[in-house]
Amino acid sequence: MTSKIKEQDIYQQTLAASVHFSVKTINSNIEKGGVRLSKDQALDLPYISTRTLLADQLLVPTDYQANVGKTATVFKAIKAAQLNEDLSEADDEFKQQVNQLKSELESTFTQPFSAGLDHIDIRMRQLLIPKGDANYISISPISAAGVNLLLNDEVDRLKEQRKSEGQQSALRNIQTAVFGLGGANPQNVGSLVRSMQRPMVMSSPTINPQERLAFQYFYKGFEYQISNAYISRELYIELTRYAQQLIEQKQLSHDIGFNNLGIYAPFSNMDTRAEEVEKLKLVVAHVLAQGQAVLDSLKTIEKQLPTLEDLERKSFWSHPNVSMLIQGLINPEIQQFEDWQILFADHLAKKICQHRYWNQHKLETEISLSEADAKIFLSRRIQELLK
């Protein structure tokens, strides 16, 4: 009789020392320890955790801290009591132990419990969470094997339901993986640790390629093009002709001797000047259209962009690190400022002067006009077009 009382004490003591969170699930070589939550620590939130399951009046199974002696054997009865397992095929002694433990579950889980946490083992992972000025809280995340057990049971139930419903089922397949945990003998870590070896696998959220490109525009801007046969063949042809005319005029100015006087006269009559203006209009319109296309892309993610309070900047549509030139191409409001018009005109004039075109021998050639030749002249013409 005395031996049975002592044996029952072992079951009660093992139950009383059981925990929801065991530190050995982090590393089996860590000294035993863990935490058990009470019902009063339940938390009503739309997430799956030990505290939220307690709020749903579920019994989250606890586990032993370490397998010492007959702990694993003793815990079979404790596990059966917590999970209300079918005892129809169990012997009378086992049934008696389980029923006795069931009557003690309520009182055991009334108060929170922790053990082995006076000193944090060096093997415990730690996260440093900022708190205040130059202060941090060290947190060691631990998983609850009992939560994994309840999750696995629900996943198995849903899989069976999906299987029975066949192609008519509205349930999606839940993928699970095998996660090595507990070493060669998981029982040394805990009786429920095998439930932690079957995590659900979910693919990470993917961003729409167009959204990704829009965010790239916001943070990095873009590089505009003035001649690309694939973007605008008409512009490509016009710029090639214009490049040839500039080179011819440069040679003409050199032959006449204007260059020695610091004078550049690209065209000599009103017709050729009007033709030049039309070409420049085409170039400017094409470049501004590229900026408008970027703006249209950015508007698709307008609600996802930082507010002006969260990120102070001159243009809502561009990160402050983006050059003012590109910010203006994206934001039409900035295009109204004279400073930006001069900045853009100078940049575009230089780009035109460095334009590469196909010459008569089908070889790519640069115009290579100096700023003294054409850049100032072109910049002035472009500024006039922006007014």
TORKOL-4160 file (C-alpha; in steps of 0.2 Angstrom, whole numbers, padded with zeros to 4 digits, m for minus):
387
<pt num="1" X="0000" Y="0000" Z="0000"/>
<pt num="2" X="0014" Y="0012" Z="0005"/>
<pt num="3" X="0023" Y="0008" Z="m0012"/>
<pt num="4" X="0007" Y="0013" Z="m0022"/>
<pt num="5" X="0006" Y="0029" Z="m0013"/>
<pt num="6" X="0024" Y="0034" Z="m0016"/>
<pt num="7" X="0021" Y="0028" Z="m0034"/>
<pt num="8" X="0006" Y="0040" Z="m0035"/>
<pt num="9" X="0016" Y="0054" Z="m0028"/>
<pt num="10" X="0029" Y="0052" Z="m0042"/>
<pt num="11" X="0015" Y="0054" Z="m0055"/>
<pt num="12" X="0008" Y="0070" Z="m0046"/>
<pt num="13" X="0026" Y="0077" Z="m0044"/>
<pt num="14" X="0030" Y="0074" Z="m0062"/>
<pt num="15" X="0013" Y="0082" Z="m0067"/>
<pt num="16" X="0017" Y="0097" Z="m0056"/>
<pt num="17" X="0034" Y="0100" Z="m0063"/>
<pt num="18" X="0028" Y="0098" Z="m0081"/>
<pt num="19" X="0029" Y="0114" Z="m0093"/>
<pt num="20" X="0022" Y="0121" Z="m0109"/>
<pt num="21" X="0039" Y="0127" Z="m0114"/>
<pt num="22" X="0055" Y="0117" Z="m0112"/>
<pt num="23" X="0072" Y="0124" Z="m0114"/>
<pt num="24" X="0078" Y="0107" Z="m0120"/>
<pt num="25" X="0068" Y="0110" Z="m0137"/>
<pt num="26" X="0082" Y="0123" Z="m0141"/>
<pt num="27" X="0096" Y="0111" Z="m0137"/>
<pt num="28" X="0095" Y="0094" Z="m0129"/>
<pt num="29" X="0112" Y="0097" Z="m0120"/>
<pt num="30" X="0104" Y="0112" Z="m0110"/>
<pt num="31" X="0101" Y="0110" Z="m0092"/>
<pt num="32" X="0082" Y="0106" Z="m0089"/>
<pt num="33" X="0070" Y="0120" Z="m0086"/>
<pt num="34" X="0054" Y="0128" Z="m0093"/>
<pt num="35" X="0038" Y="0138" Z="m0091"/>
<pt num="36" X="0020" Y="0133" Z="m0088"/>
<pt num="37" X="0006" Y="0145" Z="m0091"/>
<pt num="38" X="m0009" Y="0146" Z="m0080"/>
<pt num="39" X="m0027" Y="0149" Z="m0086"/>
<pt num="40" X="m0027" Y="0167" Z="m0080"/>
<pt num="41" X="m0013" Y="0170" Z="m0093"/>
<pt num="42" X="m0025" Y="0167" Z="m0107"/>
<pt num="43" X="m0025" Y="0180" Z="m0121"/>
<pt num="44" X="m0039" Y="0183" Z="m0133"/>
<pt num="45" X="m0031" Y="0187" Z="m0150"/>
<pt num="46" X="m0034" Y="0180" Z="m0168"/>
<pt num="47" X="m0017" Y="0171" Z="m0168"/>
<pt num="48" X="m0012" Y="0153" Z="m0163"/>
<pt num="49" X="m0002" Y="0152" Z="m0148"/>
<pt num="50" X="m0002" Y="0144" Z="m0131"/>
<pt num="51" X="m0011" Y="0159" Z="m0123"/>
<pt num="52" X="m0024" Y="0161" Z="m0136"/>
<pt num="53" X="m0028" Y="0142" Z="m0136"/>
<pt num="54" X="m0030" Y="0144" Z="m0117"/>
<pt num="55" X="m0042" Y="0158" Z="m0121"/>
<pt num="56" X="m0052" Y="0146" Z="m0131"/>
<pt num="57" X="m0054" Y="0134" Z="m0116"/>
<pt num="58" X="m0042" Y="0121" Z="m0124"/>
<pt num="59" X="m0030" Y="0111" Z="m0113"/>
<pt num="60" X="m0013" Y="0114" Z="m0120"/>
<pt num="61" X="m0003" Y="0098" Z="m0116"/>
<pt num="62" X="0012" Y="0100" Z="m0105"/>
<pt num="63" X="0028" Y="0090" Z="m0106"/>
<pt num="64" X="0042" Y="0085" Z="m0094"/>
<pt num="65" X="0058" Y="0095" Z="m0093"/>
<pt num="66" X="0070" Y="0081" Z="m0094"/>
<pt num="67" X="0069" Y="0062" Z="m0096"/>
<pt num="68" X="0077" Y="0056" Z="m0079"/>
<pt num="69" X="0074" Y="0038" Z="m0074"/>
<pt num="70" X="0056" Y="0033" Z="m0077"/>
<pt num="71" X="0050" Y="0050" Z="m0082"/>
<pt num="72" X="0045" Y="0045" Z="m0100"/>
<pt num="73" X="0036" Y="0030" Z="m0094"/>
<pt num="74" X="0027" Y="0040" Z="m0080"/>
<pt num="75" X="0022" Y="0054" Z="m0092"/>
<pt num="76" X="0012" Y="0041" Z="m0103"/>
<pt num="77" X="m0001" Y="0042" Z="m0090"/>
<pt num="78" X="0000" Y="0061" Z="m0088"/>
<pt num="79" X="m0001" Y="0063" Z="m0107"/>
<pt num="80" X="m0016" Y="0051" Z="m0108"/>
<pt num="81" X="m0025" Y="0061" Z="m0094"/>
<pt num="82" X="m0022" Y="0078" Z="m0103"/>
<pt num="83" X="m0027" Y="0072" Z="m0120"/>
<pt num="84" X="m0042" Y="0061" Z="m0113"/>
<pt num="85" X="m0036" Y="0046" Z="m0123"/>
<pt num="86" X="m0046" Y="0031" Z="m0126"/>
<pt num="87" X="m0042" Y="0019" Z="m0111"/>
<pt num="88" X="m0053" Y="0004" Z="m0117"/>
<pt num="89" X="m0038" Y="m0007" Z="m0120"/>
<pt num="90" X="m0027" Y="m0001" Z="m0105"/>
<pt num="91" X="m0025" Y="m0011" Z="m0089"/>
<pt num="92" X="m0034" Y="m0007" Z="m0073"/>
<pt num="93" X="m0019" Y="0000" Z="m0065"/>
<pt num="94" X="m0015" Y="0012" Z="m0079"/>
<pt num="95" X="m0034" Y="0017" Z="m0080"/>
<pt num="96" X="m0033" Y="0021" Z="m0061"/>
<pt num="97" X="m0018" Y="0032" Z="m0063"/>
<pt num="98" X="m0025" Y="0042" Z="m0077"/>
<pt num="99" X="m0041" Y="0045" Z="m0069"/>
<pt num="100" X="m0033" Y="0051" Z="m0053"/>
<pt num="101" X="m0022" Y="0063" Z="m0063"/>
<pt num="102" X="m0037" Y="0070" Z="m0072"/>
<pt num="103" X="m0044" Y="0075" Z="m0056"/>
<pt num="104" X="m0028" Y="0085" Z="m0052"/>
<pt num="105" X="m0026" Y="0094" Z="m0069"/>
<pt num="106" X="m0038" Y="0108" Z="m0064"/>
<pt num="107" X="m0028" Y="0113" Z="m0048"/>
<pt num="108" X="m0011" Y="0110" Z="m0056"/>
<pt num="109" X="m0014" Y="0122" Z="m0070"/>
<pt num="110" X="m0021" Y="0136" Z="m0059"/>
<pt num="111" X="m0005" Y="0143" Z="m0055"/>
<pt num="112" X="0010" Y="0148" Z="m0067"/>
<pt num="113" X="0026" Y="0138" Z="m0065"/>
<pt num="114" X="0044" Y="0140" Z="m0070"/>
<pt num="115" X="0060" Y="0131" Z="m0066"/>
<pt num="116" X="0078" Y="0131" Z="m0071"/>
<pt num="117" X="0078" Y="0149" Z="m0077"/>
<pt num="118" X="0089" Y="0157" Z="m0063"/>
<pt num="119" X="0104" Y="0157" Z="m0076"/>
<pt num="120" X="0102" Y="0157" Z="m0094"/>
<pt num="121" X="0112" Y="0143" Z="m0103"/>
<pt num="122" X="0124" Y="0150" Z="m0115"/>
<pt num="123" X="0116" Y="0138" Z="m0128"/>
<pt num="124" X="0100" Y="0147" Z="m0127"/>
<pt num="125" X="0097" Y="0159" Z="m0142"/>
<pt num="126" X="0094" Y="0177" Z="m0138"/>
<pt num="127" X="0086" Y="0191" Z="m0146"/>
<pt num="128" X="0090" Y="0209" Z="m0141"/>
<pt num="129" X="0074" Y="0220" Z="m0142"/>
<pt num="130" X="0077" Y="0239" Z="m0140"/>
<pt num="131" X="0068" Y="0247" Z="m0125"/>
<pt num="132" X="0070" Y="0266" Z="m0122"/>
<pt num="133" X="0087" Y="0274" Z="m0125"/>
<pt num="134" X="0102" Y="0263" Z="m0127"/>
<pt num="135" X="0093" Y="0249" Z="m0117"/>
<pt num="136" X="0088" Y="0231" Z="m0123"/>
<pt num="137" X="0078" Y="0217" Z="m0116"/>
<pt num="138" X="0086" Y="0199" Z="m0120"/>
<pt num="139" X="0072" Y="0187" Z="m0125"/>
<pt num="140" X="0075" Y="0168" Z="m0128"/>
<pt num="141" X="0061" Y="0162" Z="m0140"/>
<pt num="142" X="0054" Y="0144" Z="m0135"/>
<pt num="143" X="0041" Y="0134" Z="m0144"/>
<pt num="144" X="0027" Y="0124" Z="m0135"/>
<pt num="145" X="0027" Y="0106" Z="m0141"/>
<pt num="146" X="0008" Y="0105" Z="m0135"/>
<pt num="147" X="0003" Y="0118" Z="m0147"/>
<pt num="148" X="0012" Y="0108" Z="m0161"/>
<pt num="149" X="0002" Y="0093" Z="m0156"/>
<pt num="150" X="m0015" Y="0102" Z="m0157"/>
<pt num="151" X="m0010" Y="0109" Z="m0174"/>
<pt num="152" X="m0004" Y="0093" Z="m0181"/>
<pt num="153" X="m0021" Y="0085" Z="m0175"/>
<pt num="154" X="m0031" Y="0098" Z="m0184"/>
<pt num="155" X="m0020" Y="0097" Z="m0200"/>
<pt num="156" X="m0022" Y="0078" Z="m0200"/>
<pt num="157" X="m0041" Y="0081" Z="m0198"/>
<pt num="158" X="m0042" Y="0093" Z="m0213"/>
<pt num="159" X="m0031" Y="0082" Z="m0224"/>
<pt num="160" X="m0043" Y="0068" Z="m0221"/>
<pt num="161" X="m0058" Y="0079" Z="m0224"/>
<pt num="162" X="m0050" Y="0085" Z="m0240"/>
<pt num="163" X="m0046" Y="0067" Z="m0246"/>
<pt num="164" X="m0064" Y="0061" Z="m0242"/>
<pt num="165" X="m0072" Y="0076" Z="m0252"/>
<pt num="166" X="m0061" Y="0073" Z="m0267"/>
<pt num="167" X="m0061" Y="0086" Z="m0281"/>
<pt num="168" X="m0076" Y="0094" Z="m0274"/>
<pt num="169" X="m0066" Y="0100" Z="m0258"/>
<pt num="170" X="m0064" Y="0118" Z="m0256"/>
<pt num="171" X="m0049" Y="0115" Z="m0244"/>
<pt num="172" X="m0032" Y="0118" Z="m0250"/>
<pt num="173" X="m0018" Y="0105" Z="m0247"/>
<pt num="174" X="m0008" Y="0109" Z="m0231"/>
<pt num="175" X="0011" Y="0105" Z="m0234"/>
<pt num="176" X="0021" Y="0098" Z="m0219"/>
<pt num="177" X="0040" Y="0095" Z="m0218"/>
<pt num="178" X="0051" Y="0084" Z="m0207"/>
<pt num="179" X="0062" Y="0094" Z="m0195"/>
<pt num="180" X="0076" Y="0086" Z="m0186"/>
<pt num="181" X="0074" Y="0089" Z="m0168"/>
<pt num="182" X="0079" Y="0080" Z="m0152"/>
<pt num="183" X="0094" Y="0071" Z="m0159"/>
<pt num="184" X="0095" Y="0052" Z="m0160"/>
<pt num="185" X="0082" Y="0050" Z="m0146"/>
<pt num="186" X="0069" Y="0063" Z="m0146"/>
<pt num="187" X="0061" Y="0056" Z="m0130"/>
<pt num="188" X="0076" Y="0063" Z="m0120"/>
<pt num="189" X="0069" Y="0080" Z="m0125"/>
<pt num="190" X="0051" Y="0077" Z="m0122"/>
<pt num="191" X="0036" Y="0066" Z="m0125"/>
<pt num="192" X="0028" Y="0078" Z="m0137"/>
<pt num="193" X="0044" Y="0083" Z="m0146"/>
<pt num="194" X="0040" Y="0072" Z="m0161"/>
<pt num="195" X="0025" Y="0084" Z="m0164"/>
<pt num="196" X="0038" Y="0098" Z="m0167"/>
<pt num="197" X="0046" Y="0088" Z="m0181"/>
<pt num="198" X="0031" Y="0091" Z="m0192"/>
<pt num="199" X="0030" Y="0110" Z="m0196"/>
<pt num="200" X="0018" Y="0117" Z="m0209"/>
<pt num="201" X="0027" Y="0123" Z="m0224"/>
<pt num="202" X="0021" Y="0139" Z="m0233"/>
<pt num="203" X="0029" Y="0148" Z="m0247"/>
<pt num="204" X="0034" Y="0166" Z="m0243"/>
<pt num="205" X="0023" Y="0180" Z="m0250"/>
<pt num="206" X="0028" Y="0186" Z="m0268"/>
<pt num="207" X="0027" Y="0203" Z="m0274"/>
<pt num="208" X="0020" Y="0207" Z="m0291"/>
<pt num="209" X="0034" Y="0211" Z="m0303"/>
<pt num="210" X="0025" Y="0228" Z="m0308"/>
<pt num="211" X="0025" Y="0232" Z="m0289"/>
<pt num="212" X="0043" Y="0228" Z="m0287"/>
<pt num="213" X="0047" Y="0239" Z="m0302"/>
<pt num="214" X="0037" Y="0253" Z="m0295"/>
<pt num="215" X="0046" Y="0252" Z="m0278"/>
<pt num="216" X="0062" Y="0252" Z="m0288"/>
<pt num="217" X="0057" Y="0268" Z="m0296"/>
<pt num="218" X="0053" Y="0276" Z="m0279"/>
<pt num="219" X="0069" Y="0272" Z="m0271"/>
<pt num="220" X="0081" Y="0272" Z="m0285"/>
<pt num="221" X="0073" Y="0283" Z="m0299"/>
<pt num="222" X="0076" Y="0278" Z="m0317"/>
<pt num="223" X="0088" Y="0282" Z="m0331"/>
<pt num="224" X="0079" Y="0290" Z="m0346"/>
<pt num="225" X="0084" Y="0286" Z="m0364"/>
<pt num="226" X="0084" Y="0298" Z="m0379"/>
<pt num="227" X="0086" Y="0285" Z="m0393"/>
<pt num="228" X="0082" Y="0267" Z="m0393"/>
<pt num="229" X="0075" Y="0258" Z="m0408"/>
<pt num="230" X="0065" Y="0247" Z="m0397"/>
<pt num="231" X="0057" Y="0261" Z="m0388"/>
<pt num="232" X="0053" Y="0273" Z="m0402"/>
<pt num="233" X="0060" Y="0269" Z="m0419"/>
<pt num="234" X="0054" Y="0286" Z="m0426"/>
<pt num="235" X="0064" Y="0295" Z="m0413"/>
<pt num="236" X="0079" Y="0284" Z="m0416"/>
<pt num="237" X="0079" Y="0288" Z="m0435"/>
<pt num="238" X="0076" Y="0307" Z="m0431"/>
<pt num="239" X="0090" Y="0308" Z="m0419"/>
<pt num="240" X="0102" Y="0299" Z="m0431"/>
<pt num="241" X="0098" Y="0312" Z="m0444"/>
<pt num="242" X="0100" Y="0326" Z="m0432"/>
<pt num="243" X="0117" Y="0319" Z="m0426"/>
<pt num="244" X="0123" Y="0319" Z="m0444"/>
<pt num="245" X="0117" Y="0337" Z="m0447"/>
<pt num="246" X="0126" Y="0342" Z="m0431"/>
<pt num="247" X="0142" Y="0334" Z="m0437"/>
<pt num="248" X="0140" Y="0342" Z="m0454"/>
<pt num="249" X="0137" Y="0359" Z="m0447"/>
<pt num="250" X="0152" Y="0357" Z="m0435"/>
<pt num="251" X="0163" Y="0354" Z="m0450"/>
<pt num="252" X="0155" Y="0368" Z="m0459"/>
<pt num="253" X="0158" Y="0380" Z="m0444"/>
<pt num="254" X="0176" Y="0374" Z="m0444"/>
<pt num="255" X="0179" Y="0377" Z="m0462"/>
<pt num="256" X="0172" Y="0395" Z="m0461"/>
<pt num="257" X="0182" Y="0399" Z="m0446"/>
<pt num="258" X="0168" Y="0402" Z="m0434"/>
<pt num="259" X="0176" Y="0390" Z="m0421"/>
<pt num="260" X="0191" Y="0401" Z="m0420"/>
<pt num="261" X="0180" Y="0416" Z="m0415"/>
<pt num="262" X="0170" Y="0405" Z="m0402"/>
<pt num="263" X="0154" Y="0406" Z="m0413"/>
<pt num="264" X="0143" Y="0391" Z="m0417"/>
<pt num="265" X="0130" Y="0393" Z="m0430"/>
<pt num="266" X="0121" Y="0376" Z="m0432"/>
<pt num="267" X="0109" Y="0381" Z="m0445"/>
<pt num="268" X="0108" Y="0395" Z="m0457"/>
<pt num="269" X="0090" Y="0398" Z="m0461"/>
<pt num="270" X="0073" Y="0398" Z="m0453"/>
<pt num="271" X="0068" Y="0382" Z="m0461"/>
<pt num="272" X="0082" Y="0372" Z="m0454"/>
<pt num="273" X="0080" Y="0380" Z="m0437"/>
<pt num="274" X="0061" Y="0376" Z="m0437"/>
<pt num="275" X="0066" Y="0358" Z="m0442"/>
<pt num="276" X="0078" Y="0357" Z="m0427"/>
<pt num="277" X="0065" Y="0363" Z="m0415"/>
<pt num="278" X="0053" Y="0350" Z="m0421"/>
<pt num="279" X="0066" Y="0337" Z="m0418"/>
<pt num="280" X="0070" Y="0344" Z="m0401"/>
<pt num="281" X="0051" Y="0344" Z="m0397"/>
<pt num="282" X="0050" Y="0325" Z="m0401"/>
<pt num="283" X="0065" Y="0321" Z="m0390"/>
<pt num="284" X="0058" Y="0332" Z="m0375"/>
<pt num="285" X="0041" Y="0324" Z="m0377"/>
<pt num="286" X="0048" Y="0307" Z="m0377"/>
<pt num="287" X="0058" Y="0309" Z="m0362"/>
<pt num="288" X="0044" Y="0317" Z="m0352"/>
<pt num="289" X="0033" Y="0303" Z="m0357"/>
<pt num="290" X="0045" Y="0291" Z="m0349"/>
<pt num="291" X="0043" Y="0301" Z="m0333"/>
<pt num="292" X="0024" Y="0300" Z="m0335"/>
<pt num="293" X="0025" Y="0281" Z="m0337"/>
<pt num="294" X="0035" Y="0280" Z="m0321"/>
<pt num="295" X="0023" Y="0291" Z="m0312"/>
<pt num="296" X="0008" Y="0280" Z="m0318"/>
<pt num="297" X="0017" Y="0265" Z="m0311"/>
<pt num="298" X="0020" Y="0273" Z="m0294"/>
<pt num="299" X="0002" Y="0278" Z="m0292"/>
<pt num="300" X="m0002" Y="0260" Z="m0292"/>
<pt num="301" X="0007" Y="0258" Z="m0275"/>
<pt num="302" X="0003" Y="0276" Z="m0268"/>
<pt num="303" X="m0005" Y="0269" Z="m0252"/>
<pt num="304" X="0010" Y="0258" Z="m0249"/>
<pt num="305" X="0023" Y="0273" Z="m0250"/>
<pt num="306" X="0029" Y="0281" Z="m0234"/>
<pt num="307" X="0019" Y="0297" Z="m0229"/>
<pt num="308" X="0028" Y="0314" Z="m0229"/>
<pt num="309" X="0027" Y="0313" Z="m0210"/>
<pt num="310" X="0036" Y="0296" Z="m0210"/>
<pt num="311" X="0049" Y="0301" Z="m0223"/>
<pt num="312" X="0051" Y="0320" Z="m0226"/>
<pt num="313" X="0055" Y="0323" Z="m0245"/>
<pt num="314" X="0052" Y="0336" Z="m0258"/>
<pt num="315" X="0042" Y="0325" Z="m0270"/>
<pt num="316" X="0030" Y="0312" Z="m0263"/>
<pt num="317" X="0034" Y="0301" Z="m0278"/>
<pt num="318" X="0053" Y="0299" Z="m0275"/>
<pt num="319" X="0065" Y="0295" Z="m0261"/>
<pt num="320" X="0076" Y="0309" Z="m0255"/>
<pt num="321" X="0091" Y="0300" Z="m0262"/>
<pt num="322" X="0084" Y="0301" Z="m0280"/>
<pt num="323" X="0092" Y="0315" Z="m0290"/>
<pt num="324" X="0082" Y="0331" Z="m0292"/>
<pt num="325" X="0083" Y="0329" Z="m0311"/>
<pt num="326" X="0074" Y="0312" Z="m0310"/>
<pt num="327" X="0062" Y="0318" Z="m0297"/>
<pt num="328" X="0057" Y="0332" Z="m0309"/>
<pt num="329" X="0054" Y="0320" Z="m0323"/>
<pt num="330" X="0043" Y="0309" Z="m0312"/>
<pt num="331" X="0034" Y="0324" Z="m0304"/>
<pt num="332" X="0026" Y="0337" Z="m0316"/>
<pt num="333" X="0024" Y="0349" Z="m0302"/>
<pt num="334" X="0043" Y="0351" Z="m0301"/>
<pt num="335" X="0044" Y="0353" Z="m0319"/>
<pt num="336" X="0037" Y="0371" Z="m0317"/>
<pt num="337" X="0052" Y="0377" Z="m0308"/>
<pt num="338" X="0065" Y="0386" Z="m0318"/>
<pt num="339" X="0080" Y="0379" Z="m0309"/>
<pt num="340" X="0074" Y="0361" Z="m0314"/>
<pt num="341" X="0071" Y="0367" Z="m0332"/>
<pt num="342" X="0089" Y="0373" Z="m0333"/>
<pt num="343" X="0095" Y="0357" Z="m0324"/>
<pt num="344" X="0086" Y="0346" Z="m0336"/>
<pt num="345" X="0090" Y="0356" Z="m0352"/>
<pt num="346" X="0108" Y="0355" Z="m0348"/>
<pt num="347" X="0108" Y="0337" Z="m0345"/>
<pt num="348" X="0098" Y="0333" Z="m0360"/>
<pt num="349" X="0109" Y="0344" Z="m0371"/>
<pt num="350" X="0124" Y="0335" Z="m0365"/>
<pt num="351" X="0115" Y="0318" Z="m0369"/>
<pt num="352" X="0111" Y="0323" Z="m0386"/>
<pt num="353" X="0129" Y="0329" Z="m0389"/>
<pt num="354" X="0135" Y="0312" Z="m0384"/>
<pt num="355" X="0122" Y="0302" Z="m0394"/>
<pt num="356" X="0128" Y="0287" Z="m0404"/>
<pt num="357" X="0121" Y="0284" Z="m0421"/>
<pt num="358" X="0124" Y="0273" Z="m0436"/>
<pt num="359" X="0134" Y="0281" Z="m0449"/>
<pt num="360" X="0135" Y="0277" Z="m0468"/>
<pt num="361" X="0146" Y="0262" Z="m0464"/>
<pt num="362" X="0134" Y="0255" Z="m0452"/>
<pt num="363" X="0146" Y="0258" Z="m0438"/>
<pt num="364" X="0141" Y="0266" Z="m0421"/>
<pt num="365" X="0148" Y="0283" Z="m0419"/>
<pt num="366" X="0148" Y="0297" Z="m0407"/>
<pt num="367" X="0144" Y="0315" Z="m0412"/>
<pt num="368" X="0157" Y="0321" Z="m0399"/>
<pt num="369" X="0152" Y="0339" Z="m0399"/>
<pt num="370" X="0160" Y="0350" Z="m0386"/>
<pt num="371" X="0150" Y="0361" Z="m0374"/>
<pt num="372" X="0157" Y="0376" Z="m0383"/>
<pt num="373" X="0150" Y="0370" Z="m0399"/>
<pt num="374" X="0132" Y="0365" Z="m0396"/>
<pt num="375" X="0128" Y="0361" Z="m0378"/>
<pt num="376" X="0124" Y="0379" Z="m0373"/>
<pt num="377" X="0114" Y="0382" Z="m0389"/>
<pt num="378" X="0104" Y="0366" Z="m0387"/>
<pt num="379" X="0101" Y="0369" Z="m0368"/>
<pt num="380" X="0094" Y="0386" Z="m0373"/>
<pt num="381" X="0082" Y="0379" Z="m0386"/>
<pt num="382" X="0076" Y="0365" Z="m0374"/>
<pt num="383" X="0072" Y="0378" Z="m0360"/>
<pt num="384" X="0062" Y="0387" Z="m0372"/>
<pt num="385" X="0052" Y="0371" Z="m0376"/>
<pt num="386" X="0048" Y="0369" Z="m0357"/>
<pt num="387" X="0040" Y="0386" Z="m0355"/>
